């Protein structure tokens, strides 16, 4: 996930979409923090991650020419993703991905000055993957295999 996020950071940077770049930096930091089970469930971890995301959003708005409404879509997707990943509930993660994270990234990828087809296709594949998972695990649950 961190390699994919790094490639998206590079892609957004090359497009001059600094909001997307920094949202993916945040995503890599979030991923690394939530991998550690001892701190992942702490409410302080969640508070720290949400404050970090807010600071990154403020930095993007203050230091770049990115329009606030571009950033809104990427930031909302990251806020929803943070809450769902922090919950560590497979079903909740997938529903958030389906209803908030992917749709808002698709909008962001579509409205930035140079739209990114790769970003749009990635989110479409994520939606398809989530739908398959919701169908496949509907009876056995998301914690069992």
Beta strands, then each sheet from edge to edge (+ up, - down):
end
